[in-house]
Amino acid sequence: MANAQLSNPSEIARETLRVLATRRLPPTPENSHQIYAEISGSTAPAAASPESVLAKIAEGFPRHGGEQSRVAAQLERAAADRDWKRFQLVLQKFLSEEAAVPPPASWSPLLSELFRHWQAAHLNLSPEKKREQFERALGAEGDADDLFPRLQALARNWAQEPLRRADEAASPAAPPRPQAPPVAPGQIEAIRELLAFTFESAVAANHLADPEIDRDTQALLETIRAADSADTLVKLKARLRNFWFKLEIRRGDDAEVQETLRRLLHLLIENIAELVGDEQWLKGQITLIRQVLEAPLDMRALEEAEKKLKDIIFKQGVLKKSLADARLALKTMLAAFIDRLSEMSTTAGGYHDKIAHCAEKIAKADDLTQLEGVLGEVMSATRDVQTAMLRSRDELQATRKRVEETEHKVAELEAELQQLSNRMQEDALTGALNRRGLDNAFEREAARADRRRSGMCVALLDIDNFKKLNDTYGHQTGDEALVHLTQLVQRNIRPHDVLARYGGEEFVILLPDTNIDEASVVLTRLQRELTKEYFLHGQEKLLITFSAGVAVRQPAETQAQVMERSDKALYAAKAAGKNRVNIAD
């Protein structure tokens, strides 16, 4: 509320201090600014605190890829915990890695350079030889992503070739000429094909299911192939630039669509999980789909999940049919049992009627001779009932045996279904436990540790420079490195220790009955063994190292809490230098 009596800044400041004391508010910059604005009648917005600015940075961090989504989640956790030191480490690591990534390919300068060198008259390069080198670069093994560096290398090689004497004045150092040099016959056709092929390859590498993009692509290709002069091709530069800009926008839209579809599918899976209840044989499939949705979308991971689901769904289908047959047989035997009970009841009822009839005759008999026939009837009825009862007993015993056998078969089939579902707790690539398997193992070992009042350590491992390894040698080599690390760790830990893949290049080791010093020794030994046993890429020996953070679980501490402490220790180890082990506070 503005105070009309106060206009001097010094008076307003004194009044601000008085109001803060009256309201018992701490004299923070935010509170002081708010009270000052109330007294002076200022409408200026409150100054944002550093914490709120950093929290907004974490909230608005881009999430266009797996690495960005992971970093954004880490920043949000650090901001929520007000752990600004960790916030700084995460952001610094991401920015340093991003700075090392080469800029995206820019086709326009490359094509301009190729056209210029194609038109130039080199001393040792004829048009036929240039065509041969160009076709060899296009036909080299590799995917579309490798095309840009191959053509870039070709342009550099042509730039190093000497020009003919008549063309020396047309070198890049000479003043520009008003007109382009004349193009030799046949060169325009070759340049058109070069540009068309390069354009098609680049679009294929970034293809989107968009009719408008397809129409623009065809229109540009028709224009390129219809060009009859070098000037016409050069004028396409602006259209090409606009096309690539539009393509980039469409790619951003597709990322948003994928994220929305992911959320919808996640809601559907959660609903199915609620509906199936205790059907254990379905939980493995649901867990697998959850893990795929929670991780960054990756084509290889999706294909691997699809393959695993198809295999397990087929096997479960066979087992489900056998299980259904067994349950049907059980129902049939139960119906037969009920029929036999009904028959026994009918037989017993008839026997009761005969005995009542004989009792009536005995009551009316005047001498013993009249009782002889009655006694025969009683004995005959008793033998009939005895025979029926014995037959029913034998049939019921046989039915009971079949029921027990069928129940045993049902139990075996259900156990086999559960085993198939449990296989989905393993990471498809490395064979270590996945996130679901880790959750179950942690719950089991934590309960055991609390029950026995023993210690358990949790170590979080992260392969050093894994992104650089992937970029340099390819994702296949990166996958092989993950398998190499998994196998080495499994050979060097105890049978009751637990290894799980936490995500990407991160692994978790659960060390039951282990104190923090022993856990540190175990991790240091693993690092030493890893440096001894080189990872082979072809004939090349590659040194792989990892950094680790380890924490001892406190009594009743949850998995999220101890993992958070291990994560902080890991980032401290990364910040101190690679191939380190750091103990959590």
C-alpha positions as CSV (number, residue, x, y, z in Angstrom):
1,M,0.0,0.0,0.0
2,A,1.6,3.3,-1.1
3,N,2.2,6.0,1.5
4,A,1.5,9.3,0.0
5,Q,3.3,11.1,2.9
6,L,6.7,9.7,1.9
7,S,8.5,10.7,-1.2
8,N,12.1,11.0,-0.1
9,P,14.1,7.7,-0.8
10,S,15.8,7.9,2.6
11,E,12.4,8.1,4.4
12,I,11.0,5.3,2.3
13,A,14.1,3.1,3.2
14,R,13.6,3.8,6.9
15,E,9.9,3.0,6.7
16,T,10.8,-0.2,4.8
17,L,13.1,-1.3,7.7
18,R,10.4,-0.5,10.2
19,V,7.7,-2.6,8.3
20,L,10.1,-5.5,8.0
21,A,10.7,-5.5,11.8
22,T,6.9,-5.1,12.5
23,R,6.0,-8.1,10.2
24,R,9.0,-10.1,11.4
25,L,10.2,-10.7,7.9
26,P,13.9,-11.5,7.2
27,P,15.6,-8.6,5.4
28,T,16.3,-10.5,2.2
29,P,16.6,-8.6,-1.1
30,E,13.2,-10.0,-2.2
31,N,11.3,-8.9,1.0
32,S,13.0,-5.5,1.0
33,H,12.2,-4.9,-2.6
34,Q,8.5,-5.9,-2.1
35,I,8.0,-3.7,1.0
36,Y,9.8,-0.8,-0.7
37,A,7.5,-1.1,-3.7
38,E,4.4,-1.2,-1.4
39,I,5.5,2.0,0.5
40,S,6.6,4.0,-2.6
41,G,3.8,2.8,-4.8
42,S,6.3,1.5,-7.4
43,T,5.0,-1.0,-10.0
44,A,8.4,-2.3,-11.0
45,P,8.6,-6.1,-11.0
46,A,10.4,-7.8,-8.2
47,A,14.0,-8.6,-9.0
48,A,14.4,-12.3,-9.7
49,S,16.6,-14.2,-7.2
50,P,19.6,-16.1,-8.5
51,E,17.9,-19.3,-7.3
52,S,14.8,-18.6,-9.2
53,V,16.8,-17.8,-12.4
54,L,18.7,-21.1,-12.1
55,A,15.5,-23.0,-11.5
56,K,14.0,-21.4,-14.7
57,I,17.1,-22.3,-16.6
58,A,16.6,-26.0,-15.6
59,E,12.9,-25.8,-16.4
60,G,13.5,-24.3,-19.8
61,F,16.5,-26.5,-20.7
62,P,16.0,-28.1,-24.2
63,R,15.0,-31.7,-24.4
64,H,15.4,-32.5,-28.1
65,G,17.7,-35.6,-27.5
66,G,18.5,-38.3,-25.0
67,E,21.6,-36.5,-23.6
68,Q,19.7,-33.2,-23.3
69,S,16.8,-34.8,-21.5
70,R,19.2,-36.5,-19.1
71,V,21.0,-33.2,-18.4
72,A,17.7,-31.4,-18.0
73,A,16.5,-33.9,-15.4
74,Q,19.8,-33.6,-13.5
75,L,19.6,-29.8,-13.5
76,E,16.0,-30.0,-12.2
77,R,17.0,-32.3,-9.4
78,A,19.9,-30.1,-8.4
79,A,17.7,-27.0,-8.5
80,A,15.0,-28.7,-6.4
81,D,17.6,-29.7,-3.8
82,R,19.2,-26.2,-4.0
83,D,22.5,-27.9,-4.7
84,W,24.0,-25.2,-6.8
85,K,27.5,-26.7,-6.7
86,R,26.2,-29.8,-8.5
87,F,24.1,-27.6,-10.8
88,Q,27.3,-25.9,-11.8
89,L,29.2,-29.2,-12.4
90,V,26.4,-30.7,-14.5
91,L,26.1,-27.5,-16.7
92,Q,29.9,-27.2,-17.1
93,K,30.2,-30.8,-18.2
94,F,27.4,-30.5,-20.7
95,L,28.8,-27.2,-22.2
96,S,32.3,-28.6,-22.4
97,E,31.0,-31.7,-24.3
98,E,28.9,-29.6,-26.6
99,A,31.8,-27.3,-27.3
100,A,33.8,-30.4,-28.5
101,V,31.0,-31.4,-30.9
102,P,31.7,-30.3,-34.5
103,P,29.1,-27.9,-36.0
104,P,26.4,-29.4,-38.2
105,A,27.1,-29.9,-41.8
106,S,26.5,-26.8,-44.0
107,W,25.8,-28.0,-47.5
108,S,25.6,-24.6,-49.3
109,P,29.3,-23.5,-48.8
110,L,30.4,-27.1,-49.7
111,L,28.4,-27.2,-52.9
112,S,29.6,-23.8,-53.9
113,E,33.2,-24.9,-53.4
114,L,32.7,-28.1,-55.3
115,F,31.2,-26.2,-58.2
116,R,34.0,-23.7,-58.2
117,H,36.7,-26.4,-58.3
118,W,34.8,-28.4,-60.9
119,Q,34.7,-25.5,-63.2
120,A,38.4,-24.6,-62.7
121,A,40.9,-26.0,-65.2
122,H,43.4,-27.9,-63.0
123,L,46.8,-28.9,-64.3
124,N,46.6,-32.6,-63.3
125,L,42.8,-33.1,-63.2
126,S,40.6,-33.5,-66.3
127,P,36.8,-33.4,-66.1
128,E,36.8,-37.1,-66.6
129,K,39.1,-37.7,-63.6
130,K,37.1,-35.3,-61.4
131,R,34.0,-37.3,-62.4
132,E,35.7,-40.5,-61.5
133,Q,36.9,-39.2,-58.1
134,F,33.4,-37.8,-57.4
135,E,31.7,-41.1,-58.2
136,R,34.2,-42.9,-56.0
137,A,33.4,-40.6,-53.1
138,L,29.7,-41.2,-53.6
139,G,30.1,-45.0,-53.9
140,A,32.2,-45.4,-50.8
141,E,30.8,-47.5,-48.0
142,G,29.0,-45.7,-45.2
143,D,25.7,-44.2,-44.5
144,A,24.3,-40.8,-45.6
145,D,25.9,-39.1,-42.6
146,D,29.4,-39.9,-44.0
147,L,28.6,-38.2,-47.3
148,F,29.3,-34.7,-46.1
149,P,32.9,-35.4,-44.8
150,R,33.7,-37.4,-47.9
151,L,32.7,-34.6,-50.2
152,Q,34.5,-32.1,-47.9
153,A,37.7,-34.1,-48.2
154,L,37.3,-34.2,-52.0
155,A,36.9,-30.4,-52.2
156,R,40.1,-30.0,-50.1
157,N,42.0,-32.3,-52.4
158,W,40.9,-30.4,-55.5
159,A,41.8,-27.1,-53.8
160,Q,45.4,-28.3,-53.4
161,E,45.8,-29.1,-57.1
162,P,47.7,-26.5,-59.2
163,L,45.7,-24.6,-61.8
164,R,46.7,-24.2,-65.5
165,R,48.7,-21.1,-66.3
166,A,45.8,-19.4,-68.1
167,D,43.7,-19.9,-65.0
168,E,46.2,-18.6,-62.5
169,A,44.7,-15.1,-62.7
170,A,41.4,-16.6,-61.7
171,S,42.7,-18.0,-58.4
172,P,40.9,-17.0,-55.2
173,A,43.5,-14.4,-54.4
174,A,42.9,-12.5,-57.6
175,P,40.2,-9.7,-57.9
176,P,36.8,-11.1,-58.7
177,R,35.8,-11.0,-62.3
178,P,32.4,-9.6,-63.4
179,Q,31.5,-12.8,-65.2
180,A,31.9,-16.5,-64.4
181,P,34.4,-18.4,-66.5
182,P,32.8,-20.3,-69.4
183,V,31.8,-23.9,-68.6
184,A,33.1,-26.6,-70.9
185,P,30.5,-28.6,-72.8
186,G,29.3,-31.6,-70.7
187,Q,30.3,-30.0,-67.4
188,I,26.8,-28.5,-66.7
189,E,25.2,-32.0,-67.0
190,A,27.8,-33.4,-64.5
191,I,27.3,-30.5,-62.1
192,R,23.5,-30.9,-62.3
193,E,23.8,-34.6,-61.4
194,L,26.3,-33.9,-58.6
195,L,23.9,-31.3,-57.1
196,A,20.8,-33.5,-57.6
197,F,22.5,-36.5,-56.0
198,T,23.9,-34.6,-53.1
199,F,20.5,-32.9,-52.5
200,E,18.6,-36.3,-52.6
201,S,21.2,-37.9,-50.2
202,A,20.9,-35.0,-47.7
203,V,17.1,-35.1,-47.8
204,A,17.1,-38.9,-47.3
205,A,19.3,-38.5,-44.2
206,N,16.7,-36.1,-42.8
207,H,13.6,-37.5,-44.3
208,L,10.3,-36.6,-42.8
209,A,6.8,-38.0,-43.6
210,D,5.6,-34.5,-44.7
211,P,3.7,-34.0,-48.0
212,E,4.8,-30.4,-48.2
213,I,8.5,-31.3,-47.8
214,D,8.1,-34.0,-50.4
215,R,6.6,-31.5,-52.9
216,D,9.3,-29.0,-52.3
217,T,11.9,-31.7,-52.7
218,Q,10.5,-32.7,-56.1
219,A,10.2,-29.1,-57.3
220,L,13.8,-28.4,-56.4
221,L,15.0,-31.6,-58.1
222,E,13.1,-30.7,-61.2
223,T,14.6,-27.2,-61.2
224,I,18.1,-28.5,-60.7
225,R,17.9,-31.1,-63.5
226,A,16.4,-28.5,-65.8
227,A,19.2,-26.0,-65.2
228,D,21.1,-25.2,-68.4
229,S,23.8,-22.8,-67.1
230,A,26.0,-22.3,-64.1
231,D,24.2,-19.0,-63.3
232,T,20.9,-20.9,-63.0
233,L,22.5,-23.3,-60.5
234,V,24.1,-20.5,-58.4
235,K,20.7,-18.8,-58.2
236,L,19.3,-21.9,-56.4
237,K,21.3,-21.0,-53.3
238,A,18.5,-18.9,-51.7
239,R,15.9,-21.6,-52.4
240,L,18.1,-24.3,-51.0
241,R,18.7,-22.2,-47.8
242,N,15.0,-21.7,-47.3
243,F,14.3,-25.4,-47.9
244,W,16.8,-26.5,-45.2
245,F,15.4,-23.9,-42.8
246,K,11.9,-25.3,-43.3
247,L,13.2,-28.9,-42.9
248,E,14.8,-28.0,-39.6
249,I,11.5,-26.5,-38.4
250,R,9.6,-29.7,-39.4
251,R,12.2,-31.8,-37.5
252,G,11.5,-29.7,-34.4
253,D,7.7,-30.3,-34.8
254,D,8.3,-34.0,-35.2
255,A,10.2,-34.1,-31.9
256,E,7.2,-32.5,-30.1
257,V,4.8,-35.0,-31.7
258,Q,7.0,-37.9,-30.6
259,E,7.1,-36.6,-27.0
260,T,3.3,-36.3,-27.0
261,L,2.9,-39.8,-28.3
262,R,5.3,-41.1,-25.7
263,R,3.2,-39.5,-22.9
264,L,-0.1,-41.0,-24.4
265,L,1.4,-44.4,-24.6
266,H,2.8,-44.1,-21.1
267,L,-0.8,-43.3,-19.8
268,L,-2.1,-46.3,-21.7
269,I,0.5,-48.7,-20.2
270,E,-0.2,-47.4,-16.7
271,N,-3.9,-48.0,-17.2
272,I,-3.2,-51.6,-18.4
273,A,-0.9,-52.2,-15.4
274,E,-3.8,-51.3,-13.1
275,L,-6.2,-53.5,-14.9
276,V,-4.1,-56.7,-14.9
277,G,-3.5,-56.5,-11.2
278,D,-1.6,-59.6,-9.9
279,E,-1.1,-61.2,-13.3
280,Q,2.6,-61.7,-12.8
281,W,3.2,-63.1,-16.3
282,L,2.3,-59.7,-17.9
283,K,4.4,-57.5,-15.6
284,G,7.6,-58.2,-17.5
285,Q,6.2,-56.8,-20.8
286,I,4.7,-53.8,-19.0
287,T,8.1,-53.1,-17.4
288,L,9.9,-53.4,-20.7
289,I,7.6,-50.8,-22.4
290,R,7.9,-48.5,-19.4
291,Q,11.7,-48.6,-19.7
292,V,11.6,-47.9,-23.4
293,L,9.3,-44.9,-22.8
294,E,11.4,-43.5,-19.9
295,A,14.6,-43.7,-21.8
296,P,15.5,-41.4,-24.8
297,L,13.9,-42.7,-28.0
298,D,16.5,-44.8,-29.9
299,M,15.8,-46.9,-33.0
300,R,18.1,-49.7,-31.9
301,A,16.5,-49.9,-28.4
302,L,13.0,-49.9,-30.0
303,E,14.0,-52.7,-32.4
304,E,15.6,-54.7,-29.6
305,A,12.5,-54.3,-27.4
306,E,10.2,-55.3,-30.3
307,K,12.3,-58.4,-31.0
308,K,12.2,-59.4,-27.3
309,L,8.5,-58.8,-27.0
310,K,7.7,-60.9,-30.1
311,D,9.8,-63.8,-28.8
312,I,8.3,-63.8,-25.4
313,I,4.7,-63.2,-26.6
314,F,5.0,-66.2,-28.9
315,K,6.4,-68.4,-26.1
316,Q,3.8,-67.1,-23.6
317,G,1.1,-67.8,-26.2
318,V,2.1,-71.5,-26.4
319,L,2.2,-71.7,-22.6
320,K,-1.1,-69.9,-22.2
321,K,-2.8,-72.4,-24.5
322,S,-1.4,-75.3,-22.4
323,L,-2.5,-73.5,-19.2
324,A,-6.0,-73.0,-20.6
325,D,-6.2,-76.7,-21.6
326,A,-5.2,-77.7,-18.1
327,R,-7.7,-75.4,-16.5
328,L,-10.4,-76.8,-18.8
329,A,-9.5,-80.3,-17.8
330,L,-9.7,-79.3,-14.1
331,K,-13.2,-77.9,-14.7
332,T,-14.3,-81.1,-16.5
333,M,-13.0,-83.3,-13.6
334,L,-14.8,-81.0,-11.1
335,A,-18.1,-81.5,-13.0
336,A,-17.6,-85.2,-13.0
337,F,-17.0,-85.1,-9.3
338,I,-20.2,-83.3,-8.7
339,D,-22.1,-85.8,-11.0
340,R,-20.7,-88.7,-9.0
341,L,-21.8,-87.0,-5.7
342,S,-25.3,-86.6,-7.2
343,E,-25.3,-90.3,-8.2
344,M,-24.2,-91.3,-4.7
345,S,-27.0,-89.2,-3.2
346,T,-29.5,-90.9,-5.5
347,T,-28.3,-94.3,-4.6
348,A,-28.3,-93.5,-0.9
349,G,-31.9,-92.2,-1.3
350,G,-33.1,-95.4,-2.9
351,Y,-31.4,-97.5,-0.2
352,H,-33.2,-95.4,2.4
353,D,-36.6,-96.0,0.7
354,K,-36.0,-99.8,0.6
355,I,-34.9,-99.9,4.3
356,A,-38.1,-97.9,5.2
357,H,-40.2,-100.3,3.2
358,C,-38.6,-103.4,4.9
359,A,-39.0,-101.8,8.3
360,E,-42.7,-101.4,7.6
361,K,-43.0,-105.1,6.6
362,I,-41.2,-106.2,9.8
363,A,-43.6,-104.1,11.9
364,K,-46.6,-105.9,10.3
365,A,-45.1,-109.5,10.4
366,D,-46.9,-112.0,12.7
367,D,-44.3,-114.8,12.6
368,L,-40.6,-115.4,11.7
369,T,-41.5,-117.0,8.4
370,Q,-42.7,-113.6,7.1
371,L,-39.3,-112.0,8.0
372,E,-37.2,-114.3,5.7
373,G,-38.1,-112.4,2.5
374,V,-37.6,-109.0,4.2
375,L,-34.1,-110.0,5.4
376,G,-33.2,-111.0,1.8
377,E,-34.4,-107.6,0.5
378,V,-32.3,-105.8,3.2
379,M,-29.2,-107.8,2.3
380,S,-29.6,-107.2,-1.4
381,A,-30.1,-103.5,-1.0
382,T,-27.1,-103.3,1.3
383,R,-24.9,-105.1,-1.3
384,D,-26.1,-102.8,-4.0
385,V,-25.3,-99.7,-2.0
386,Q,-21.9,-101.2,-1.0
387,T,-21.0,-101.9,-4.7
388,A,-22.1,-98.4,-5.8
389,M,-20.1,-96.8,-3.0
390,L,-17.0,-98.7,-3.8
391,R,-17.3,-97.8,-7.4
392,S,-17.8,-94.1,-6.6
393,R,-14.9,-94.2,-4.1
394,D,-12.6,-95.6,-6.8
395,E,-13.7,-93.0,-9.3
396,L,-13.4,-90.2,-6.8
397,Q,-9.9,-91.3,-5.9
398,A,-8.9,-91.4,-9.6
399,T,-10.5,-88.0,-10.1
400,R,-8.6,-86.6,-7.1
401,K,-5.3,-87.9,-8.5
402,R,-6.0,-86.3,-11.9
403,V,-6.9,-83.1,-10.2
404,E,-3.6,-83.1,-8.3
405,E,-1.7,-83.8,-11.5
406,T,-3.5,-81.0,-13.3
407,E,-2.9,-78.6,-10.5
408,H,0.8,-79.4,-10.5
409,K,0.9,-78.9,-14.3
410,V,-0.9,-75.5,-13.9
411,A,1.6,-74.5,-11.3
412,E,4.5,-75.4,-13.6
413,L,3.0,-73.5,-16.5
414,E,2.4,-70.4,-14.4
415,A,6.0,-70.7,-13.0
416,E,7.3,-70.9,-16.6
417,L,5.3,-67.9,-17.6
418,Q,6.7,-66.0,-14.6
419,Q,10.3,-67.0,-15.7
420,L,9.7,-65.7,-19.2
421,S,8.4,-62.4,-17.7
422,N,11.4,-62.2,-15.4
423,R,13.8,-62.4,-18.4
424,M,12.7,-58.9,-19.2
425,Q,14.5,-57.7,-16.1
426,E,17.8,-58.2,-17.9
427,D,19.4,-55.6,-20.1
428,A,19.2,-56.9,-23.7
429,L,22.7,-55.6,-24.7
430,T,24.9,-56.4,-21.7
431,G,23.1,-59.2,-19.9
432,A,23.3,-57.2,-16.6
433,L,20.1,-56.4,-14.7
434,N,18.0,-53.5,-16.1
435,R,16.3,-50.8,-14.1
436,R,13.4,-53.1,-13.1
437,G,15.8,-55.8,-12.0
438,L,17.8,-53.3,-10.1
439,D,14.7,-52.1,-8.2
440,N,13.8,-55.6,-7.2
441,A,17.4,-56.5,-6.2
442,F,17.8,-53.3,-4.1
443,E,14.5,-53.9,-2.3
444,R,15.6,-57.5,-1.5
445,E,19.1,-56.6,-0.4
446,A,17.9,-53.5,1.6
447,A,15.4,-55.6,3.5
448,R,18.1,-58.2,4.2
449,A,20.5,-55.5,5.4
450,D,17.9,-54.0,7.7
451,R,16.9,-57.4,9.1
452,R,20.6,-58.4,9.8
453,R,21.7,-54.9,10.6
454,S,24.5,-55.2,8.2
455,G,26.0,-52.6,5.8
456,M,25.4,-52.3,2.0
457,C,27.2,-50.0,-0.4
458,V,25.9,-48.7,-3.6
459,A,28.3,-47.7,-6.4
460,L,27.4,-45.7,-9.5
461,L,29.9,-46.1,-12.4
462,D,30.2,-43.9,-15.5
463,I,32.5,-44.7,-18.5
464,D,34.9,-41.8,-19.1
465,N,34.7,-40.1,-22.5
466,F,32.1,-42.5,-23.8
467,K,30.5,-39.9,-26.1
468,K,33.9,-39.3,-27.7
469,L,34.3,-43.1,-28.2
470,N,30.9,-43.3,-29.9
471,D,31.6,-40.3,-32.1
472,T,35.1,-41.6,-33.1
473,Y,34.5,-45.4,-33.6
474,G,30.7,-45.6,-34.0
475,H,27.8,-46.9,-31.8
476,Q,28.6,-50.5,-32.5
477,T,32.0,-50.1,-30.9
478,G,30.4,-48.2,-28.0
479,D,28.0,-51.2,-27.5
480,E,30.9,-53.6,-27.5
481,A,32.7,-51.5,-24.9
482,L,29.7,-51.7,-22.6
483,V,29.6,-55.5,-23.0
484,H,33.4,-55.6,-22.3
485,L,33.0,-53.6,-19.1
486,T,30.0,-55.7,-18.0
487,Q,31.9,-59.0,-18.4
488,L,35.0,-57.7,-16.7
489,V,33.0,-56.5,-13.7
490,Q,31.0,-59.7,-13.4
491,R,34.2,-61.7,-13.3
492,N,35.7,-59.6,-10.5
493,I,32.8,-59.2,-8.1
494,R,31.3,-61.8,-5.6
495,P,28.5,-64.1,-6.7
496,H,26.0,-62.3,-4.4
497,D,27.0,-58.8,-5.6
498,V,24.6,-57.2,-8.1
499,L,25.5,-55.5,-11.3
500,A,22.8,-53.5,-13.2
501,R,22.9,-51.1,-16.2
502,Y,21.4,-47.9,-14.9
503,G,21.2,-46.1,-18.3
504,G,23.5,-45.3,-21.2
505,E,27.1,-45.7,-20.0
506,E,26.1,-45.8,-16.3
507,F,26.2,-48.9,-14.2
508,V,25.2,-49.7,-10.6
509,I,26.9,-52.2,-8.3
510,L,25.2,-53.3,-5.1
511,L,27.7,-54.6,-2.5
512,P,25.9,-56.3,0.4
513,D,27.8,-56.9,3.7
514,T,30.4,-54.3,2.7
515,N,31.6,-51.2,4.5
516,I,32.7,-48.0,2.6
517,D,36.4,-48.7,2.7
518,E,36.0,-52.2,1.3
519,A,33.7,-50.9,-1.4
520,S,36.3,-48.3,-2.4
521,V,39.0,-51.0,-2.6
522,V,36.7,-53.1,-4.8
523,L,36.1,-50.2,-7.3
524,T,39.8,-49.4,-7.4
525,R,40.6,-53.0,-8.2
526,L,38.0,-53.0,-11.0
527,Q,39.7,-49.8,-12.4
528,R,43.1,-51.5,-12.3
529,E,41.8,-54.7,-14.0
530,L,40.1,-52.6,-16.7
531,T,43.4,-50.8,-17.5
532,K,45.2,-54.2,-17.7
533,E,42.6,-55.8,-20.0
534,Y,42.5,-53.6,-23.1
535,F,39.4,-53.4,-25.2
536,L,40.1,-54.4,-28.7
537,H,38.6,-52.6,-31.7
538,G,39.8,-54.6,-34.6
539,Q,43.6,-54.7,-34.1
540,E,43.6,-51.5,-32.1
541,K,43.9,-51.5,-28.3
542,L,41.6,-49.0,-26.7
543,L,42.0,-48.0,-23.0
544,I,38.6,-47.7,-21.3
545,T,38.3,-46.1,-17.8
546,F,35.4,-45.3,-15.5
547,S,34.7,-42.9,-12.7
548,A,32.6,-43.9,-9.7
549,G,30.8,-42.6,-6.7
550,V,30.1,-44.9,-3.8
551,A,27.8,-44.5,-0.8
552,V,27.0,-46.7,2.2
553,R,23.3,-47.1,2.7
554,Q,21.9,-45.8,6.0
555,P,19.3,-47.8,7.9
556,A,15.8,-47.4,6.2
557,E,17.3,-45.2,3.5
558,T,15.4,-45.5,0.2
559,Q,16.9,-46.3,-3.2
560,A,16.3,-42.8,-4.5
561,Q,18.1,-41.3,-1.5
562,V,21.2,-43.4,-1.7
563,M,21.4,-43.2,-5.5
564,E,21.3,-39.4,-5.2
565,R,24.3,-39.4,-2.9
566,S,26.2,-41.8,-5.1
567,D,25.4,-39.6,-8.1
568,K,26.8,-36.5,-6.4
569,A,29.9,-38.4,-5.5
570,L,30.3,-39.5,-9.1
571,Y,30.1,-36.0,-10.4
572,A,32.7,-34.9,-7.9
573,A,34.9,-37.7,-9.2
574,K,34.4,-36.5,-12.8
575,A,35.2,-32.9,-11.8
576,A,38.4,-34.0,-10.0
577,G,39.6,-35.9,-13.1
578,K,38.7,-39.1,-14.9
579,N,39.3,-42.7,-13.6
580,R,38.6,-41.6,-10.0
581,V,36.6,-43.1,-7.1
582,N,34.9,-40.7,-4.7
583,I,33.1,-41.5,-1.5
584,A,29.8,-39.8,-0.7
585,D,29.3,-37.8,2.4
